C-alpha cells in the first residue's frame, strides 16, 4: 500500500469516527412522541404504511347499512359487532380505525405468533378514538360496540 493510499484510508476512518460521534451526540435522547405522526422521511413514502380502505370488506351482526366510502376512508356503522376482512396488503401495514365513541377491536398479531390482541379504544382529548392494527397478510379484525347501542367506525386512509 502506497503512502497516498494510507493517508486516504486514515482520512476515511477519521471521517467515519466524526460522523459516528455526531450521530450519537446529536441524537434525540427521549423516546419520541407517537402522537406527533410521521417525520420528515415519510414525505418520500407517503402513506405507504397504511391499509387501503378499498381492500377491506365488512360483515356485521345484525346486518347494518352498506359501508360508505368517504374522503377519510370507509365508514362502517353497526349495532353489536362487525368483522372486517382485510385483503393481503403485500407487507406489514397499519389498519387505522377512527371513531367518535369507544369501541373494542380484536385482531391476530402479525407474523407466526398465535396471539390475539384485544383493546377497548376510548376517545382521547380531541374526542377521537383511534386504533392502529398491524396487518401483514389477509386477516380478519373483529369490532364490538360496548353496550350494543351502535357504533360508527371509519377505516381511515391515515
C-alpha positions in Angstrom: 0.0 0.0 0.0 1.4 3.4 -1.0 1.7 6.4 1.3 -1.1 8.1 -0.6 -3.5 5.2 0.0 -2.6 5.1 3.7 -3.4 8.8 4.0 -6.8 8.3 2.2 -7.6 5.3 4.4 -6.8 7.2 7.6 -8.9 10.2 6.4 -11.8 7.9 5.7 -11.5 6.3 9.1 -11.4 9.7 10.7 -14.5 10.9 8.8 -16.4 7.8 9.9 -15.4 8.4 13.5 -16.6 12.0 13.3 -19.9 11.0 11.7 -20.5 8.4 14.4 -19.8 10.9 17.2 -22.1 13.5 15.7 -24.8 10.9 15.3 -24.5 9.6 18.9 -24.0 13.1 20.4 -26.6 14.9 18.4 -29.4 12.3 18.5 -32.6 12.5 20.5 -32.4 11.1 23.9 -36.2 10.8 24.5 -38.5 8.1 23.3 -40.3 10.4 20.9 -44.0 11.3 20.7 -46.1 8.6 18.9 -48.9 11.2 18.5 -46.6 13.5 16.6 -47.2 11.5 13.4 -44.6 10.6 10.8 -41.4 12.5 10.5 -39.8 14.2 7.5 -38.8 10.9 6.0 -42.4 9.9 5.5 -42.7 12.6 2.8 -40.9 10.2 0.4 -43.1 7.2 1.1 -46.5 9.0 1.6 -49.0 6.8 3.5 -47.5 3.5 2.2 -47.7 2.2 5.7 -51.5 2.1 5.9 -54.0 -0.4 4.6 -56.1 0.9 1.7 -59.7 1.1 2.8 -60.8 -0.2 -0.6 -59.3 -3.6 0.3 -61.5 -4.0 3.4 -64.9 -5.9 3.3 -67.4 -5.8 6.1 -69.8 -8.3 7.7 -71.9 -7.0 10.7 -74.3 -8.6 13.2 -77.1 -7.6 12.9 -76.6 -6.6 9.3 -76.0 -2.9 9.1 -76.3 -0.4 6.3 -73.8 -0.8 3.5 -70.4 0.8 4.4 -70.0 4.1 2.6 -66.8 5.5 1.2 -65.8 9.0 2.2 -62.9 11.3 1.9 -61.5 10.0 5.2 -61.9 6.3 4.2 -64.6 3.6 4.6 -67.4 4.5 7.1 -68.9 1.4 8.9 -72.0 1.7 11.1 -73.0 -1.3 13.2 -75.1 -2.3 16.2 -73.3 -5.1 18.1 -70.3 -6.4 16.2 -68.6 -6.4 12.8 -65.9 -8.4 11.2 -63.5 -6.6 8.9 -61.8 -8.8 6.3 -58.6 -7.2 5.1 -57.0 -8.4 1.8 -53.3 -9.2 1.8 -51.6 -5.8 1.8 -48.3 -7.3 0.5 -46.3 -6.4 3.6 -46.6 -5.0 7.1 -49.2 -2.2 7.1 -51.4 -0.5 9.7 -55.2 -0.7 9.6 -56.3 2.7 11.0 -59.7 2.8 12.7 -61.2 6.0 14.0 -64.5 6.7 15.9 -66.1 9.4 18.0 -67.2 6.8 20.5 -65.5 3.9 22.4 -65.2 0.6 20.6 -63.4 -2.8 21.1 -61.1 -4.2 18.5 -59.6 -7.7 18.4 -57.0 -8.9 15.8 -54.4 -11.6 15.4 -50.8 -10.5 15.9 -48.8 -10.3 12.7 -46.3 -12.9 11.8 -46.4 -16.5 13.1 -47.5 -15.6 16.6 -50.6 -17.5 17.8 -51.8 -14.5 19.8 -55.0 -12.4 19.5 -54.7 -8.8 20.7 -57.9 -7.1 22.1 -58.2 -3.5 23.2 -61.0 -1.2 24.2 -60.3 2.1 22.4 -61.6 5.3 24.0 -61.7 8.8 22.7 -58.7 11.0 23.6 -58.6 14.7 24.4 -59.5 15.5 20.8 -62.7 13.4 21.0 -61.5 10.7 18.6 -60.8 7.1 19.4 -58.0 5.7 17.2 -56.8 2.1 16.9 -53.9 1.1 14.7 -53.8 -2.6 14.0 -50.7 -4.2 12.4 -51.6 -6.4 9.4 -49.1 -8.4 7.4 -51.4 -10.7 5.4 -55.1 -11.4 4.7 -56.8 -11.3 8.1 -60.0 -10.6 10.0 -60.4 -7.9 12.6 -63.3 -8.0 15.0 -65.1 -4.8 16.1 -67.6 -4.7 19.0 -69.6 -1.8 20.3 -69.6 -1.7 24.1 -73.2 -1.6 25.4 -74.6 -2.6 22.0 -76.0 0.9 21.4 -74.4 1.2 17.9 -71.1 2.5 16.7 -69.7 4.2 13.7 -66.0 3.4 12.9 -64.1 4.7 9.9 -61.4 2.6 8.2 -59.1 5.6 7.6 -56.5 6.2 5.0 -54.0 7.6 7.5 
